[in-house]
Amino acid sequence: MAFLRRRLAGDYEVDEFGFDPELTEAVFHPLLRRLYRDWFRTEVSGLENVSADGAGLIVGNHSGTVALDALILSTALHHEHPAHRYLRLLGADLVFRMPVVSEIARKTGGTVACNPDVERLLRGGELVGVFPEGFKGIGKLYAERYKLQRFGRGGFVSAALRTGTPIIPVAIVGGEEIYPMLADIKPLARLLKLPFFPVTPTFPWLGPLGMVPLPSKWLIEFCPPIPTAHLVDSADDPLVVFNLADQVRETIQQTLHRLLERRPDPFGP
């Protein structure tokens, strides 16, 4: 009741990006924890590589047709980390053009994936989460699962270099199996102005029930941070940016291979 009174009276705070910590803590994280713990049975390792305070750029692989991996990663950090850190997720323009979804994304700490916003968050000491594969990652077919797509132009590296922020690669296993994408109906995607229109074993055949994710087993590993403070003057050097982006990508890919060996059964205990 006290929570409801504060909400109705407007007695709560949001930051300049629209992040509402109280609403996130009281409403969204409890719901996500049920998925994280009971449905996906998530195991996390390497949290010692994420500091208790100060800025960090978390860079992960993207998968799953629907970007649940971003939400589960955010839940893992807040639920498992001793400092219960919030992850400020970066999203594509499409996310912030969608009614309701845009508002929820802002309230839970998300913002548009553009360098000025990223740099402001990092200079403010926040943990920022980015998935450089973008729609290429979540929109790939199941046959290409756990094969990282191209990392774009390395904008995330430039933001880290300009602010001297460590880059922390993270590998996420489990997302590829929640909505195994068998085909992409491109004409329908163009008609609906979507990056892809998926066909999975359950969607669109089962209608709304097809949106229920399959209960795959998830493993998340945070890799050792890659320091950037000594490269601040190289933020505009394409060669440095490319090499660092490639190092991050290779680190994630190799970690994915190792995690997949630990999890031979995608739907095991």
C-alpha atoms as an extended CHARMM CRD file, in Angstrom:
* protein
*
       269  EXT
         1         1  MET       CA              0.0000000000        0.0000000000        0.0000000000  PROA      1               0.0000000000
         2         2  ALA       CA              2.8550000000        2.3810000000        0.7930000000  PROA      2               0.0000000000
         3         3  PHE       CA              4.2810000000        1.6860000000       -2.6810000000  PROA      3               0.0000000000
         4         4  LEU       CA              0.9200000000        2.4260000000       -4.3240000000  PROA      4               0.0000000000
         5         5  ARG       CA              0.4900000000        5.6260000000       -2.3220000000  PROA      5               0.0000000000
         6         6  ARG       CA              3.9010000000        6.8690000000       -3.4280000000  PROA      6               0.0000000000
         7         7  ARG       CA              3.1480000000        6.0460000000       -7.0520000000  PROA      7               0.0000000000
         8         8  LEU       CA             -0.2250000000        7.7700000000       -7.0240000000  PROA      8               0.0000000000
         9         9  ALA       CA              1.2170000000       10.8160000000       -5.2660000000  PROA      9               0.0000000000
        10        10  GLY       CA              4.1440000000       11.0100000000       -7.6800000000  PROA      10              0.0000000000
        11        11  ASP       CA              6.5520000000       10.6220000000       -4.7640000000  PROA      11              0.0000000000
        12        12  TYR       CA              9.2820000000        8.7930000000       -6.6520000000  PROA      12              0.0000000000
        13        13  GLU       CA             12.3170000000        9.6800000000       -8.7480000000  PROA      13              0.0000000000
        14        14  VAL       CA             13.4360000000        8.9600000000      -12.2800000000  PROA      14              0.0000000000
        15        15  ASP       CA             16.7390000000        9.9650000000      -13.8320000000  PROA      15              0.0000000000
        16        16  GLU       CA             17.3310000000       11.9740000000      -17.0130000000  PROA      16              0.0000000000
        17        17  PHE       CA             16.8090000000        8.8510000000      -19.1470000000  PROA      17              0.0000000000
        18        18  GLY       CA             13.4970000000        7.9310000000      -17.4970000000  PROA      18              0.0000000000
        19        19  PHE       CA             14.9000000000        5.1070000000      -15.3250000000  PROA      19              0.0000000000
        20        20  ASP       CA             12.6010000000        4.3140000000      -12.3830000000  PROA      20              0.0000000000
        21        21  PRO       CA             14.5620000000        2.1550000000       -9.8820000000  PROA      21              0.0000000000
        22        22  GLU       CA             11.6390000000        1.7060000000       -7.4780000000  PROA      22              0.0000000000
        23        23  LEU       CA              9.2580000000        0.4110000000      -10.1600000000  PROA      23              0.0000000000
        24        24  THR       CA             11.9700000000       -1.8190000000      -11.6230000000  PROA      24              0.0000000000
        25        25  GLU       CA             12.7720000000       -3.2910000000       -8.2040000000  PROA      25              0.0000000000
        26        26  ALA       CA              9.1700000000       -3.7580000000       -7.0690000000  PROA      26              0.0000000000
        27        27  VAL       CA              7.4610000000       -4.8940000000      -10.2740000000  PROA      27              0.0000000000
        28        28  PHE       CA              9.7050000000       -5.9390000000      -13.1530000000  PROA      28              0.0000000000
        29        29  HSD       CA             12.5640000000       -7.7640000000      -11.4330000000  PROA      29              0.0000000000
        30        30  PRO       CA             10.3150000000      -10.0750000000       -9.3620000000  PROA      30              0.0000000000
        31        31  LEU       CA              8.5830000000      -11.1940000000      -12.5730000000  PROA      31              0.0000000000
        32        32  LEU       CA             11.8590000000      -11.6880000000      -14.4110000000  PROA      32              0.0000000000
        33        33  ARG       CA             13.3660000000      -13.6180000000      -11.4950000000  PROA      33              0.0000000000
        34        34  ARG       CA             10.6970000000      -16.2810000000      -11.9200000000  PROA      34              0.0000000000
        35        35  LEU       CA             11.7860000000      -16.8030000000      -15.5210000000  PROA      35              0.0000000000
        36        36  TYR       CA             15.4600000000      -16.5470000000      -14.6060000000  PROA      36              0.0000000000
        37        37  ARG       CA             15.3690000000      -19.0020000000      -11.6990000000  PROA      37              0.0000000000
        38        38  ASP       CA             12.4520000000      -21.3950000000      -12.2440000000  PROA      38              0.0000000000
        39        39  TRP       CA             11.8930000000      -21.5410000000      -16.0080000000  PROA      39              0.0000000000
        40        40  PHE       CA             15.4320000000      -21.1630000000      -17.3860000000  PROA      40              0.0000000000
        41        41  ARG       CA             17.2990000000      -22.5270000000      -14.2990000000  PROA      41              0.0000000000
        42        42  THR       CA             20.0620000000      -19.9970000000      -14.9550000000  PROA      42              0.0000000000
        43        43  GLU       CA             23.6210000000      -20.5150000000      -13.6910000000  PROA      43              0.0000000000
        44        44  VAL       CA             26.0060000000      -17.5500000000      -13.5620000000  PROA      44              0.0000000000
        45        45  SER       CA             29.7990000000      -17.4920000000      -13.2780000000  PROA      45              0.0000000000
        46        46  GLY       CA             32.5020000000      -14.8310000000      -13.4040000000  PROA      46              0.0000000000
        47        47  LEU       CA             30.6390000000      -12.1710000000      -11.4150000000  PROA      47              0.0000000000
        48        48  GLU       CA             33.9270000000      -11.2850000000       -9.7350000000  PROA      48              0.0000000000
        49        49  ASN       CA             34.8420000000       -9.6610000000      -13.0630000000  PROA      49              0.0000000000
        50        50  VAL       CA             32.1370000000       -7.0300000000      -12.5430000000  PROA      50              0.0000000000
        51        51  SER       CA             33.1640000000       -4.3960000000      -10.0020000000  PROA      51              0.0000000000
        52        52  ALA       CA             30.8850000000       -3.3600000000       -7.1320000000  PROA      52              0.0000000000
        53        53  ASP       CA             30.8360000000        0.2330000000       -8.3480000000  PROA      53              0.0000000000
        54        54  GLY       CA             32.0390000000        2.3730000000      -11.2230000000  PROA      54              0.0000000000
        55        55  ALA       CA             31.3990000000        2.1830000000      -14.9230000000  PROA      55              0.0000000000
        56        56  GLY       CA             31.6220000000       -0.9170000000      -17.0840000000  PROA      56              0.0000000000
        57        57  LEU       CA             30.5370000000       -1.8220000000      -20.6080000000  PROA      57              0.0000000000
        58        58  ILE       CA             28.9860000000       -5.3020000000      -20.6860000000  PROA      58              0.0000000000
        59        59  VAL       CA             29.1220000000       -6.7190000000      -24.2410000000  PROA      59              0.0000000000
        60        60  GLY       CA             27.1670000000       -9.8930000000      -24.9860000000  PROA      60              0.0000000000
        61        61  ASN       CA             26.0350000000      -12.2100000000      -27.7670000000  PROA      61              0.0000000000
        62        62  HSD       CA             22.4490000000      -11.7400000000      -28.9150000000  PROA      62              0.0000000000
        63        63  SER       CA             19.9780000000      -14.5080000000      -29.7510000000  PROA      63              0.0000000000
        64        64  GLY       CA             16.5390000000      -15.9230000000      -29.3060000000  PROA      64              0.0000000000
        65        65  THR       CA             14.1620000000      -14.2720000000      -31.8550000000  PROA      65              0.0000000000
        66        66  VAL       CA             12.7890000000      -12.1870000000      -28.9540000000  PROA      66              0.0000000000
        67        67  ALA       CA             15.4660000000      -10.3650000000      -26.9550000000  PROA      67              0.0000000000
        68        68  LEU       CA             14.8420000000      -12.0490000000      -23.6180000000  PROA      68              0.0000000000
        69        69  ASP       CA             18.6000000000      -12.5160000000      -23.2030000000  PROA      69              0.0000000000
        70        70  ALA       CA             18.9960000000       -8.8020000000      -22.4310000000  PROA      70              0.0000000000
        71        71  LEU       CA             16.3780000000       -8.9930000000      -19.6700000000  PROA      71              0.0000000000
        72        72  ILE       CA             17.7940000000      -12.2020000000      -18.1930000000  PROA      72              0.0000000000
        73        73  LEU       CA             21.3050000000      -10.7060000000      -18.1920000000  PROA      73              0.0000000000
        74        74  SER       CA             19.9880000000       -7.6500000000      -16.3610000000  PROA      74              0.0000000000
        75        75  THR       CA             18.2490000000       -9.9010000000      -13.8410000000  PROA      75              0.0000000000
        76        76  ALA       CA             21.4050000000      -11.9650000000      -13.2970000000  PROA      76              0.0000000000
        77        77  LEU       CA             23.4480000000       -8.8870000000      -12.4230000000  PROA      77              0.0000000000
        78        78  HSD       CA             20.8940000000       -7.4510000000      -10.0380000000  PROA      78              0.0000000000
        79        79  HSD       CA             19.9410000000      -10.7590000000       -8.4260000000  PROA      79              0.0000000000
        80        80  GLU       CA             23.3560000000      -12.4500000000       -8.1470000000  PROA      80              0.0000000000
        81        81  HSD       CA             25.9160000000       -9.6400000000       -7.8560000000  PROA      81              0.0000000000
        82        82  PRO       CA             26.7890000000       -8.7320000000       -4.2290000000  PROA      82              0.0000000000
        83        83  ALA       CA             26.2230000000       -5.0460000000       -5.0620000000  PROA      83              0.0000000000
        84        84  HSD       CA             22.8930000000       -5.8020000000       -6.8480000000  PROA      84              0.0000000000
        85        85  ARG       CA             23.8880000000       -3.6460000000       -9.7710000000  PROA      85              0.0000000000
        86        86  TYR       CA             21.4700000000       -2.3370000000      -12.3820000000  PROA      86              0.0000000000
        87        87  LEU       CA             22.3170000000       -2.8560000000      -16.0490000000  PROA      87              0.0000000000
        88        88  ARG       CA             21.4400000000        0.0260000000      -18.3470000000  PROA      88              0.0000000000
        89        89  LEU       CA             20.4950000000       -1.7300000000      -21.5630000000  PROA      89              0.0000000000
        90        90  LEU       CA             20.8910000000       -0.1860000000      -25.0110000000  PROA      90              0.0000000000
        91        91  GLY       CA             18.1310000000       -0.8150000000      -27.5350000000  PROA      91              0.0000000000
        92        92  ALA       CA             17.4970000000       -0.2640000000      -31.2370000000  PROA      92              0.0000000000
        93        93  ASP       CA             15.3730000000        2.6430000000      -32.4610000000  PROA      93              0.0000000000
        94        94  LEU       CA             12.5280000000        0.1970000000      -33.1650000000  PROA      94              0.0000000000
        95        95  VAL       CA             12.1930000000       -0.6000000000      -29.4590000000  PROA      95              0.0000000000
        96        96  PHE       CA             11.6290000000        3.0630000000      -28.6270000000  PROA      96              0.0000000000
        97        97  ARG       CA              9.0650000000        3.5330000000      -31.3930000000  PROA      97              0.0000000000
        98        98  MET       CA              6.7580000000        0.8160000000      -30.0470000000  PROA      98              0.0000000000
        99        99  PRO       CA              3.9150000000        1.8760000000      -27.7260000000  PROA      99              0.0000000000
       100       100  VAL       CA              4.0800000000        0.4000000000      -24.2120000000  PROA      100             0.0000000000
       101       101  VAL       CA              7.3770000000       -1.3860000000      -24.9710000000  PROA      101             0.0000000000
       102       102  SER       CA              9.1310000000        1.9760000000      -25.2480000000  PROA      102             0.0000000000
       103       103  GLU       CA              7.7700000000        3.1300000000      -21.8900000000  PROA      103             0.0000000000
       104       104  ILE       CA              8.7410000000       -0.1050000000      -20.1550000000  PROA      104             0.0000000000
       105       105  ALA       CA             12.2320000000        0.0360000000      -21.6700000000  PROA      105             0.0000000000
       106       106  ARG       CA             12.7480000000        3.5820000000      -20.3710000000  PROA      106             0.0000000000
       107       107  LYS       CA             11.3400000000        2.7870000000      -16.9160000000  PROA      107             0.0000000000
       108       108  THR       CA             13.6700000000       -0.2040000000      -16.5260000000  PROA      108             0.0000000000
       109       109  GLY       CA             16.7680000000        1.7780000000      -17.4620000000  PROA      109             0.0000000000
       110       110  GLY       CA             17.0310000000        1.3080000000      -21.2090000000  PROA      110             0.0000000000
       111       111  THR       CA             17.9960000000        3.9500000000      -23.7180000000  PROA      111             0.0000000000
       112       112  VAL       CA             18.6870000000        4.2600000000      -27.4510000000  PROA      112             0.0000000000
       113       113  ALA       CA             21.9580000000        2.7390000000      -28.6140000000  PROA      113             0.0000000000
       114       114  CYS       CA             23.7570000000        5.9490000000      -29.5670000000  PROA      114             0.0000000000
       115       115  ASN       CA             27.2310000000        7.0040000000      -28.4750000000  PROA      115             0.0000000000
       116       116  PRO       CA             26.2840000000       10.2810000000      -26.7260000000  PROA      116             0.0000000000
       117       117  ASP       CA             23.8540000000        8.4590000000      -24.3830000000  PROA      117             0.0000000000
       118       118  VAL       CA             26.3210000000        5.6070000000      -23.8160000000  PROA      118             0.0000000000
       119       119  GLU       CA             29.1100000000        8.0160000000      -22.9020000000  PROA      119             0.0000000000
       120       120  ARG       CA             26.8890000000        9.9620000000      -20.5000000000  PROA      120             0.0000000000
       121       121  LEU       CA             25.9150000000        6.7700000000      -18.7180000000  PROA      121             0.0000000000
       122       122  LEU       CA             29.4950000000        5.5400000000      -18.5140000000  PROA      122             0.0000000000
       123       123  ARG       CA             30.7590000000        8.8760000000      -17.2010000000  PROA      123             0.0000000000
       124       124  GLY       CA             28.0340000000        8.6090000000      -14.5650000000  PROA      124             0.0000000000
       125       125  GLY       CA             29.5200000000        5.3290000000      -13.3200000000  PROA      125             0.0000000000
       126       126  GLU       CA             26.7910000000        3.0570000000      -14.7130000000  PROA      126             0.0000000000
       127       127  LEU       CA             26.9660000000       -0.4930000000      -16.0110000000  PROA      127             0.0000000000
       128       128  VAL       CA             25.8590000000       -0.3930000000      -19.6460000000  PROA      128             0.0000000000
       129       129  GLY       CA             24.7880000000       -3.4570000000      -21.6140000000  PROA      129             0.0000000000
       130       130  VAL       CA             25.1910000000       -3.6640000000      -25.3880000000  PROA      130             0.0000000000
       131       131  PHE       CA             24.5950000000       -6.4200000000      -27.9590000000  PROA      131             0.0000000000
       132       132  PRO       CA             26.5880000000       -5.4160000000      -31.0610000000  PROA      132             0.0000000000
       133       133  GLU       CA             25.0420000000       -8.1010000000      -33.2900000000  PROA      133             0.0000000000
       134       134  GLY       CA             21.7010000000       -6.2810000000      -33.0520000000  PROA      134             0.0000000000
       135       135  PHE       CA             18.8480000000       -7.7490000000      -35.1040000000  PROA      135             0.0000000000
       136       136  LYS       CA             21.3320000000       -9.9410000000      -36.9980000000  PROA      136             0.0000000000
       137       137  GLY       CA             21.8570000000      -11.8320000000      -33.7410000000  PROA      137             0.0000000000
       138       138  ILE       CA             18.2760000000      -12.3910000000      -32.6280000000  PROA      138             0.0000000000
       139       139  GLY       CA             17.0420000000      -12.8730000000      -36.2160000000  PROA      139             0.0000000000
       140       140  LYS       CA             19.3560000000      -15.6740000000      -37.2960000000  PROA      140             0.0000000000
       141       141  LEU       CA             18.0960000000      -19.1640000000      -38.0650000000  PROA      141             0.0000000000
       142       142  TYR       CA             18.4230000000      -21.9940000000      -35.5570000000  PROA      142             0.0000000000
       143       143  ALA       CA             20.9190000000      -23.7060000000      -37.8660000000  PROA      143             0.0000000000
       144       144  GLU       CA             23.3060000000      -20.7840000000      -37.1590000000  PROA      144             0.0000000000
       145       145  ARG       CA             22.8870000000      -20.8880000000      -33.3760000000  PROA      145             0.0000000000
       146       146  TYR       CA             25.7820000000      -19.6490000000      -31.2610000000  PROA      146             0.0000000000
       147       147  LYS       CA             27.6750000000      -18.3890000000      -34.3040000000  PROA      147             0.0000000000
       148       148  LEU       CA             28.3320000000      -14.7050000000      -33.6440000000  PROA      148             0.0000000000
       149       149  GLN       CA             27.3240000000      -12.2950000000      -36.3820000000  PROA      149             0.0000000000
       150       150  ARG       CA             29.2370000000       -9.1980000000      -37.4210000000  PROA      150             0.0000000000
       151       151  PHE       CA             29.7140000000       -6.5660000000      -34.6930000000  PROA      151             0.0000000000
       152       152  GLY       CA             28.8410000000       -3.5280000000      -36.8060000000  PROA      152             0.0000000000
       153       153  ARG       CA             31.2130000000       -0.5550000000      -36.8800000000  PROA      153             0.0000000000
       154       154  GLY       CA             32.4920000000       -0.8890000000      -33.3210000000  PROA      154             0.0000000000
       155       155  GLY       CA             30.6700000000        2.1150000000      -31.8890000000  PROA      155             0.0000000000
       156       156  PHE       CA             30.5900000000        0.4650000000      -28.4640000000  PROA      156             0.0000000000
       157       157  VAL       CA             34.3870000000        0.2870000000      -28.4710000000  PROA      157             0.0000000000
       158       158  SER       CA             34.7030000000        3.9960000000      -29.2960000000  PROA      158             0.0000000000
       159       159  ALA       CA             32.4010000000        4.8830000000      -26.3820000000  PROA      159             0.0000000000
       160       160  ALA       CA             34.4630000000        2.7550000000      -23.9980000000  PROA      160             0.0000000000
       161       161  LEU       CA             37.7320000000        4.2700000000      -25.2420000000  PROA      161             0.0000000000
       162       162  ARG       CA             36.5180000000        7.8690000000      -24.9270000000  PROA      162             0.0000000000
       163       163  THR       CA             35.5110000000        7.2880000000      -21.3000000000  PROA      163             0.0000000000
       164       164  GLY       CA             38.3400000000        4.9090000000      -20.3590000000  PROA      164             0.0000000000
       165       165  THR       CA             35.7660000000        2.2830000000      -19.3500000000  PROA      165             0.0000000000
       166       166  PRO       CA             36.6570000000       -1.4170000000      -19.1040000000  PROA      166             0.0000000000
       167       167  ILE       CA             34.8650000000       -3.7230000000      -21.5350000000  PROA      167             0.0000000000
       168       168  ILE       CA             33.4730000000       -6.9030000000      -19.9760000000  PROA      168             0.0000000000
       169       169  PRO       CA             32.5610000000       -9.6090000000      -22.5230000000  PROA      169             0.0000000000
       170       170  VAL       CA             29.7280000000      -11.9300000000      -21.4840000000  PROA      170             0.0000000000
       171       171  ALA       CA             28.6730000000      -15.2070000000      -23.0910000000  PROA      171             0.0000000000
       172       172  ILE       CA             25.0330000000      -16.3140000000      -22.8310000000  PROA      172             0.0000000000
       173       173  VAL       CA             23.9840000000      -19.8820000000      -23.6200000000  PROA      173             0.0000000000
       174       174  GLY       CA             20.2870000000      -20.7680000000      -23.6050000000  PROA      174             0.0000000000
       175       175  GLY       CA             18.6930000000      -17.9770000000      -25.5870000000  PROA      175             0.0000000000
       176       176  GLU       CA             18.9570000000      -19.7240000000      -28.9520000000  PROA      176             0.0000000000
       177       177  GLU       CA             16.5580000000      -22.4970000000      -27.8970000000  PROA      177             0.0000000000
       178       178  ILE       CA             13.6530000000      -20.4750000000      -26.4670000000  PROA      178             0.0000000000
       179       179  TYR       CA             12.1520000000      -19.7080000000      -29.9040000000  PROA      179             0.0000000000
       180       180  PRO       CA             14.0980000000      -21.8080000000      -32.4460000000  PROA      180             0.0000000000
       181       181  MET       CA             13.7350000000      -19.8530000000      -35.6900000000  PROA      181             0.0000000000
       182       182  LEU       CA             13.2000000000      -22.2230000000      -38.6130000000  PROA      182             0.0000000000
       183       183  ALA       CA             12.3860000000      -19.6180000000      -41.2760000000  PROA      183             0.0000000000
       184       184  ASP       CA             11.9820000000      -15.8970000000      -41.8530000000  PROA      184             0.0000000000
       185       185  ILE       CA              9.0060000000      -14.7320000000      -43.9240000000  PROA      185             0.0000000000
       186       186  LYS       CA             10.6630000000      -11.6610000000      -45.4450000000  PROA      186             0.0000000000
       187       187  PRO       CA              7.6770000000      -10.2960000000      -47.4390000000  PROA      187             0.0000000000
       188       188  LEU       CA              5.5460000000      -10.3040000000      -44.2900000000  PROA      188             0.0000000000
       189       189  ALA       CA              8.3580000000       -8.6840000000      -42.3290000000  PROA      189             0.0000000000
       190       190  ARG       CA              8.5750000000       -5.8840000000      -44.9030000000  PROA      190             0.0000000000
       191       191  LEU       CA              4.8040000000       -5.4260000000      -44.8430000000  PROA      191             0.0000000000
       192       192  LEU       CA              4.8030000000       -5.0930000000      -41.0400000000  PROA      192             0.0000000000
       193       193  LYS       CA              8.0230000000       -3.0100000000      -41.0550000000  PROA      193             0.0000000000
       194       194  LEU       CA              9.8240000000       -5.5400000000      -38.8840000000  PROA      194             0.0000000000
       195       195  PRO       CA             13.4500000000       -6.7060000000      -39.1820000000  PROA      195             0.0000000000
       196       196  PHE       CA             12.2030000000      -10.2920000000      -39.6030000000  PROA      196             0.0000000000
       197       197  PHE       CA              9.0540000000      -12.4120000000      -39.2120000000  PROA      197             0.0000000000
       198       198  PRO       CA              9.9500000000      -15.6890000000      -37.4950000000  PROA      198             0.0000000000
       199       199  VAL       CA              8.5500000000      -19.1500000000      -37.9760000000  PROA      199             0.0000000000
       200       200  THR       CA              9.2850000000      -21.3960000000      -34.9920000000  PROA      200             0.0000000000
       201       201  PRO       CA              7.9970000000      -24.8450000000      -33.9270000000  PROA      201             0.0000000000
       202       202  THR       CA              5.2190000000      -23.0810000000      -31.9800000000  PROA      202             0.0000000000
       203       203  PHE       CA              4.7030000000      -19.7190000000      -33.7460000000  PROA      203             0.0000000000
       204       204  PRO       CA              2.5040000000      -18.7370000000      -35.5470000000  PROA      204             0.0000000000
       205       205  TRP       CA              0.8450000000      -22.1650000000      -35.4130000000  PROA      205             0.0000000000
       206       206  LEU       CA             -0.2480000000      -21.9020000000      -31.7610000000  PROA      206             0.0000000000
       207       207  GLY       CA             -1.1730000000      -18.2300000000      -31.8360000000  PROA      207             0.0000000000
       208       208  PRO       CA             -0.4450000000      -16.4060000000      -28.5450000000  PROA      208             0.0000000000
       209       209  LEU       CA              0.6750000000      -19.6830000000      -26.9430000000  PROA      209             0.0000000000
       210       210  GLY       CA              3.5150000000      -19.7150000000      -29.4440000000  PROA      210             0.0000000000
       211       211  MET       CA              5.0160000000      -16.7590000000      -27.5610000000  PROA      211             0.0000000000
       212       212  VAL       CA              5.6910000000      -18.9010000000      -24.4810000000  PROA      212             0.0000000000
       213       213  PRO       CA              9.4820000000      -19.5020000000      -24.4620000000  PROA      213             0.0000000000
       214       214  LEU       CA             10.7290000000      -23.0770000000      -24.3600000000  PROA      214             0.0000000000
       215       215  PRO       CA             12.3680000000      -23.9390000000      -20.9890000000  PROA      215             0.0000000000
       216       216  SER       CA             16.0020000000      -24.1770000000      -22.0870000000  PROA      216             0.0000000000
       217       217  LYS       CA             18.8660000000      -24.3760000000      -19.6090000000  PROA      217             0.0000000000
       218       218  TRP       CA             20.8230000000      -21.0840000000      -19.4060000000  PROA      218             0.0000000000
       219       219  LEU       CA             24.4930000000      -20.5090000000      -18.6010000000  PROA      219             0.0000000000
       220       220  ILE       CA             25.9440000000      -16.9990000000      -18.3290000000  PROA      220             0.0000000000
       221       221  GLU       CA             29.6580000000      -16.2820000000      -17.9050000000  PROA      221             0.0000000000
       222       222  PHE       CA             31.2270000000      -12.8470000000      -17.3750000000  PROA      222             0.0000000000
       223       223  CYS       CA             34.7540000000      -12.7970000000      -18.8090000000  PROA      223             0.0000000000
       224       224  PRO       CA             37.7270000000      -10.8310000000      -17.4120000000  PROA      224             0.0000000000
       225       225  PRO       CA             37.4890000000       -7.1090000000      -18.1930000000  PROA      225             0.0000000000
       226       226  ILE       CA             39.5060000000       -5.5950000000      -21.0190000000  PROA      226             0.0000000000
       227       227  PRO       CA             41.0210000000       -2.2790000000      -19.8420000000  PROA      227             0.0000000000
       228       228  THR       CA             40.8010000000        0.7540000000      -22.1080000000  PROA      228             0.0000000000
       229       229  ALA       CA             42.1200000000        3.6320000000      -19.9710000000  PROA      229             0.0000000000
       230       230  HSD       CA             45.5110000000        3.4770000000      -21.7280000000  PROA      230             0.0000000000
       231       231  LEU       CA             43.8220000000        3.8480000000      -25.1430000000  PROA      231             0.0000000000
       232       232  VAL       CA             41.7470000000        7.0090000000      -24.5680000000  PROA      232             0.0000000000
       233       233  ASP       CA             43.6610000000        8.8760000000      -27.2730000000  PROA      233             0.0000000000
       234       234  SER       CA             42.8850000000        6.1280000000      -29.8170000000  PROA      234             0.0000000000
       235       235  ALA       CA             39.0790000000        6.4050000000      -29.7490000000  PROA      235             0.0000000000
       236       236  ASP       CA             39.0360000000        7.6590000000      -33.3460000000  PROA      236             0.0000000000
       237       237  ASP       CA             41.6320000000        5.2280000000      -34.6870000000  PROA      237             0.0000000000
       238       238  PRO       CA             39.7320000000        2.6960000000      -36.8580000000  PROA      238             0.0000000000
       239       239  LEU       CA             42.4670000000        0.0680000000      -36.5310000000  PROA      239             0.0000000000
       240       240  VAL       CA             42.4640000000        0.1650000000      -32.7250000000  PROA      240             0.0000000000
       241       241  VAL       CA             38.6480000000        0.1050000000      -32.6260000000  PROA      241             0.0000000000
       242       242  PHE       CA             38.4460000000       -2.8200000000      -35.0500000000  PROA      242             0.0000000000
       243       243  ASN       CA             41.1130000000       -4.8600000000      -33.2420000000  PROA      243             0.0000000000
       244       244  LEU       CA             39.4800000000       -4.3400000000      -29.8640000000  PROA      244             0.0000000000
       245       245  ALA       CA             36.0220000000       -5.2070000000      -31.2160000000  PROA      245             0.0000000000
       246       246  ASP       CA             37.4880000000       -8.3570000000      -32.7630000000  PROA      246             0.0000000000
       247       247  GLN       CA             39.1300000000       -9.2800000000      -29.4530000000  PROA      247             0.0000000000
       248       248  VAL       CA             35.7960000000       -8.9350000000      -27.6450000000  PROA      248             0.0000000000
       249       249  ARG       CA             33.9830000000      -10.9690000000      -30.3000000000  PROA      249             0.0000000000
       250       250  GLU       CA             36.5640000000      -13.7580000000      -30.2270000000  PROA      250             0.0000000000
       251       251  THR       CA             36.4830000000      -13.8860000000      -26.4150000000  PROA      251             0.0000000000
       252       252  ILE       CA             32.6980000000      -14.3130000000      -26.4360000000  PROA      252             0.0000000000
       253       253  GLN       CA             32.7960000000      -16.9300000000      -29.1960000000  PROA      253             0.0000000000
       254       254  GLN       CA             35.3980000000      -19.0760000000      -27.4440000000  PROA      254             0.0000000000
       255       255  THR       CA             33.5190000000      -18.8240000000      -24.1460000000  PROA      255             0.0000000000
       256       256  LEU       CA             30.3090000000      -19.9130000000      -25.8840000000  PROA      256             0.0000000000
       257       257  HSD       CA             32.0700000000      -23.0370000000      -27.1810000000  PROA      257             0.0000000000
       258       258  ARG       CA             33.2350000000      -23.8760000000      -23.6680000000  PROA      258             0.0000000000
       259       259  LEU       CA             29.7930000000      -23.3240000000      -22.1220000000  PROA      259             0.0000000000
       260       260  LEU       CA             28.1320000000      -25.4830000000      -24.7800000000  PROA      260             0.0000000000
       261       261  GLU       CA             30.4520000000      -28.3400000000      -23.8430000000  PROA      261             0.0000000000
       262       262  ARG       CA             29.2540000000      -27.9580000000      -20.2370000000  PROA      262             0.0000000000
       263       263  ARG       CA             25.6250000000      -28.0970000000      -21.3830000000  PROA      263             0.0000000000
       264       264  PRO       CA             25.2260000000      -30.9950000000      -23.8280000000  PROA      264             0.0000000000
       265       265  ASP       CA             21.4360000000      -31.1310000000      -23.2970000000  PROA      265             0.0000000000
       266       266  PRO       CA             19.7280000000      -27.7790000000      -24.0660000000  PROA      266             0.0000000000
       267       267  PHE       CA             16.7490000000      -28.7190000000      -21.9090000000  PROA      267             0.0000000000
       268       268  GLY       CA             18.5390000000      -30.6240000000      -19.1570000000  PROA      268             0.0000000000
       269       269  PRO       CA             18.4160000000      -29.8440000000      -15.4180000000  PROA      269             0.0000000000
